[in-house]
């Protein structure tokens, strides 16, 4: 993994290699680094421009949090012995952050603390801003298609995919009907609160097949990311995904 701690380093890395040696994957990588760099710089300048001094005063007491009433199924589930916690987490009345915290406090320490299992939670995938234009493959004989991509934050457990707090799981899927053979997709990410970032390959494999995904320890905060690269399929075709970008909450 390549890591950097400043936007300037990202731009310097983009311009380091001589242009005579540029290949398509390298061009896509540099385009992605540049897009994330510009977005991070714009966000930083916007934050500085909008900052205003505030007078110090006594801290306000937090207002009481109103918990949403759980559904009858959830109430019965808590009272019923032997009911799996996963069934409670999928109940619509138990998926707010406040309700999950209450469920964690009731079940976590007593039933799961000694086992060392991950923190309970339910999250939804956050989509990239637009599907990535993709060349070289498609539906049928079309040489053009798109690649849809998303990132999912943690904690997300016990419902797969398992993602811990402070992580983002990036995943992508080109619109092409074939079994993948090798993933050359990568994601460039930058955390605007910790000023840390990196370039990660989406090279996870399950049962011998690339999943075109990767769980990255980005840390909490707002994460800017760009996804790009290629996917080779069993038929011999290769999809080249142009960069897509997004902003995610980890």
C-alpha positions as CSV (number, residue, x, y, z in Angstrom):
1,X,0.0,0.0,0.0
2,X,1.2,3.5,-0.8
3,X,0.4,6.1,1.8
4,X,0.8,9.9,2.0
5,X,-0.1,12.5,4.5
6,X,-0.5,15.7,2.4
7,X,-2.2,16.9,-0.8
8,X,1.1,18.2,-2.0
9,X,2.7,14.8,-1.9
10,X,-0.2,13.5,-4.0
11,X,0.4,16.1,-6.7
12,X,4.1,15.5,-6.6
13,X,3.6,11.8,-7.1
14,X,1.4,12.5,-10.0
15,X,4.1,14.5,-11.8
16,X,7.1,12.4,-10.8
17,X,7.4,9.9,-13.7
18,X,8.4,11.0,-17.2
19,X,5.5,11.1,-19.5
20,X,7.3,9.1,-22.2
21,X,6.7,6.0,-20.0
22,X,3.0,6.5,-19.4
23,X,0.7,3.5,-20.0
24,X,-3.1,3.4,-19.7
25,X,-3.2,2.1,-16.1
26,X,-0.6,4.7,-15.1
27,X,-2.6,7.4,-16.8
28,X,-5.8,6.3,-15.0
29,X,-3.9,6.2,-11.6
30,X,-2.6,9.7,-12.1
31,X,-6.0,11.0,-13.1
32,X,-7.5,9.6,-10.0
33,X,-4.7,11.0,-7.7
34,X,-5.2,14.4,-9.3
35,X,-9.0,14.3,-8.9
36,X,-8.7,13.4,-5.2
37,X,-6.0,16.1,-4.7
38,X,-8.2,18.8,-6.2
39,X,-11.2,17.8,-4.2
40,X,-9.3,17.7,-1.0
41,X,-7.8,21.1,-1.7
42,X,-11.1,22.7,-2.5
43,X,-12.7,21.2,0.6
44,X,-9.8,22.6,2.7
45,X,-10.1,26.1,1.2
46,X,-13.9,26.1,1.7
47,X,-13.5,25.2,5.3
48,X,-11.0,28.0,5.9
49,X,-13.2,30.5,4.2
50,X,-16.3,29.5,6.1
51,X,-14.6,29.5,9.6
52,X,-15.8,32.3,11.9
53,X,-14.6,33.0,15.5
54,X,-17.1,32.2,18.1
55,X,-17.3,33.4,21.7
56,X,-16.6,31.0,24.4
57,X,-19.4,30.2,26.8
58,X,-20.7,27.5,29.1
59,X,-21.2,24.2,27.2
60,X,-24.8,23.5,26.6
61,X,-26.2,20.3,28.1
62,X,-27.0,17.6,25.6
63,X,-30.7,17.3,24.9
64,X,-32.4,14.0,25.7
65,X,-32.4,11.5,22.8
66,X,-35.8,10.1,21.9
67,X,-35.6,6.5,21.0
68,X,-37.9,5.3,18.2
69,X,-40.4,2.8,19.6
70,X,-39.4,-0.7,18.6
71,X,-41.8,-2.8,16.6
72,X,-43.7,-5.6,18.4
73,X,-41.4,-8.1,16.6
74,X,-38.4,-6.5,18.2
75,X,-40.0,-6.4,21.7
76,X,-40.9,-10.0,21.4
77,X,-37.5,-10.9,20.1
78,X,-35.7,-9.3,23.1
79,X,-38.0,-11.1,25.5
80,X,-37.9,-14.5,23.7
81,X,-35.0,-16.7,24.8
82,X,-32.6,-18.0,22.2
83,X,-33.5,-15.5,19.4
84,X,-30.5,-14.6,17.3
85,X,-29.4,-11.0,17.6
86,X,-29.1,-10.8,13.8
87,X,-32.9,-11.1,13.7
88,X,-33.2,-8.0,15.9
89,X,-30.8,-6.0,13.8
90,X,-32.8,-6.5,10.7
91,X,-36.0,-5.3,12.3
92,X,-36.9,-1.8,10.9
93,X,-37.5,-0.4,14.4
94,X,-34.0,-1.3,15.6
95,X,-31.8,0.2,12.9
96,X,-31.4,3.8,14.1
97,X,-28.1,4.5,15.8
98,X,-29.8,5.1,19.2
99,X,-31.7,1.8,19.0
100,X,-28.5,-0.1,18.0
101,X,-26.7,1.4,20.9
102,X,-29.4,0.2,23.3
103,X,-29.3,-3.3,21.7
104,X,-25.5,-3.3,22.0
105,X,-25.7,-2.4,25.7
106,X,-28.3,-5.1,26.4
107,X,-26.7,-8.0,24.5
108,X,-23.1,-7.0,23.7
109,X,-21.4,-7.3,27.1
110,X,-23.3,-10.3,28.4
111,X,-23.6,-12.4,25.3
112,X,-20.8,-11.4,23.0
113,X,-18.1,-9.5,25.0
114,X,-16.2,-12.6,26.0
115,X,-16.2,-13.9,22.5
116,X,-14.4,-10.9,21.1
117,X,-16.8,-10.4,18.2
118,X,-16.9,-7.1,16.2
119,X,-19.1,-4.3,17.2
120,X,-22.8,-4.6,16.2
121,X,-24.2,-2.3,13.5
122,X,-26.0,-2.0,10.3
123,X,-24.9,0.4,7.5
124,X,-25.7,0.9,3.8
125,X,-23.4,1.2,0.8
126,X,-22.6,4.8,-0.2
127,X,-22.5,5.2,-4.0
128,X,-19.8,7.0,-6.0
129,X,-20.9,10.2,-7.7
130,X,-21.4,8.5,-11.1
131,X,-20.9,5.1,-12.8
132,X,-17.3,5.0,-14.2
133,X,-17.3,5.0,-18.1
134,X,-15.8,1.6,-19.1
135,X,-14.1,0.6,-22.4
136,X,-13.3,-2.7,-24.0
137,X,-16.3,-4.7,-22.8
138,X,-20.1,-4.5,-22.4
139,X,-23.4,-6.3,-22.7
140,X,-23.3,-8.5,-25.7
141,X,-20.9,-7.2,-28.3
142,X,-20.9,-3.6,-27.1
143,X,-17.4,-2.3,-26.5
144,X,-18.6,0.3,-24.0
145,X,-20.3,0.0,-20.6
146,X,-20.2,1.4,-17.1
147,X,-18.7,0.3,-13.8
148,X,-20.8,0.9,-10.6
149,X,-18.9,1.4,-7.4
150,X,-19.7,2.0,-3.7
151,X,-18.1,2.2,-0.3
152,X,-19.6,0.8,2.9
153,X,-18.6,2.0,6.4
154,X,-18.5,0.2,9.7
155,X,-19.6,-1.1,12.0
156,X,-21.5,-3.6,9.9
157,X,-22.0,-6.9,11.8
158,X,-23.3,-9.6,11.9
159,X,-24.9,-9.1,8.5
160,X,-22.2,-9.4,5.7
161,X,-20.1,-7.8,4.6
162,X,-18.3,-7.5,7.9
163,X,-16.8,-4.0,8.3
164,X,-15.4,-2.6,11.5
165,X,-15.6,1.0,12.7
166,X,-13.0,3.3,11.1
167,X,-13.0,1.2,7.9
168,X,-14.5,1.5,4.4
169,X,-15.1,-1.5,2.1
170,X,-14.8,-0.4,-1.5
171,X,-16.4,-2.5,-4.2
172,X,-17.0,-2.2,-7.9
173,X,-18.8,-4.2,-10.6
174,X,-18.5,-3.6,-14.4
175,X,-21.7,-4.2,-16.4
176,X,-20.4,-7.2,-18.3
177,X,-21.6,-10.8,-18.1
178,X,-18.6,-13.0,-17.6
179,X,-16.6,-14.6,-14.8
180,X,-13.8,-12.3,-13.6
181,X,-10.2,-13.7,-13.8
182,X,-8.1,-10.9,-12.4
183,X,-8.9,-7.5,-10.9
184,X,-6.6,-4.5,-11.7
185,X,-9.0,-2.0,-10.0
186,X,-7.6,0.4,-7.5
187,X,-8.9,3.1,-5.2
188,X,-7.1,6.3,-4.2
189,X,-8.4,7.7,-0.9
190,X,-7.8,10.7,1.3
191,X,-9.2,11.3,4.8
192,X,-9.8,15.1,5.1
193,X,-9.8,15.0,8.9
194,X,-6.6,13.0,9.5
195,X,-4.8,14.1,6.3
196,X,-3.9,10.4,5.6
197,X,-4.5,8.5,2.5
198,X,-3.3,5.8,0.2
199,X,-3.7,3.7,-3.0
200,X,-5.2,0.3,-2.5
201,X,-5.8,-2.5,-5.0
202,X,-9.3,-4.0,-5.0
203,X,-7.8,-7.5,-5.1
204,X,-9.8,-9.6,-2.5
205,X,-10.5,-13.1,-3.7
206,X,-13.3,-15.5,-2.6
207,X,-13.3,-19.2,-3.7
208,X,-10.7,-18.4,-6.4
209,X,-12.7,-15.5,-8.0
210,X,-11.9,-11.8,-7.6
211,X,-14.6,-9.9,-5.7
212,X,-13.3,-6.5,-7.0
213,X,-13.5,-5.2,-3.4
214,X,-11.2,-4.2,-0.5
215,X,-11.7,-3.2,3.1
216,X,-9.5,-0.3,3.9
217,X,-8.6,1.2,7.4
218,X,-9.3,4.8,6.5
219,X,-10.0,6.0,10.0
220,X,-13.2,7.9,10.9
221,X,-14.2,11.1,9.1
222,X,-14.9,12.3,5.6
223,X,-13.0,10.3,3.0
224,X,-12.5,11.4,-0.6
225,X,-11.9,8.6,-3.1
226,X,-11.4,7.9,-6.8
227,X,-11.7,4.4,-8.3
228,X,-10.2,3.3,-11.6
229,X,-8.5,0.4,-13.3
230,X,-9.2,-2.8,-15.3
231,X,-10.8,-6.2,-14.9
232,X,-9.8,-9.2,-17.0
233,X,-12.4,-12.0,-17.6
234,X,-12.3,-15.7,-18.3
235,X,-13.2,-15.1,-21.9
236,X,-10.1,-12.9,-22.4
237,X,-11.9,-9.6,-22.5
238,X,-10.6,-6.7,-20.4
239,X,-12.7,-3.8,-19.1
240,X,-10.9,-0.5,-18.6
241,X,-12.8,1.7,-16.0
242,X,-12.1,5.4,-16.2
243,X,-12.0,7.2,-12.9
244,X,-15.1,7.9,-10.8
245,X,-15.0,9.9,-7.6
246,X,-17.0,10.1,-4.4
247,X,-17.2,11.5,-0.8
248,X,-17.9,9.0,2.0
249,X,-18.4,9.0,5.8
250,X,-16.3,6.4,7.6
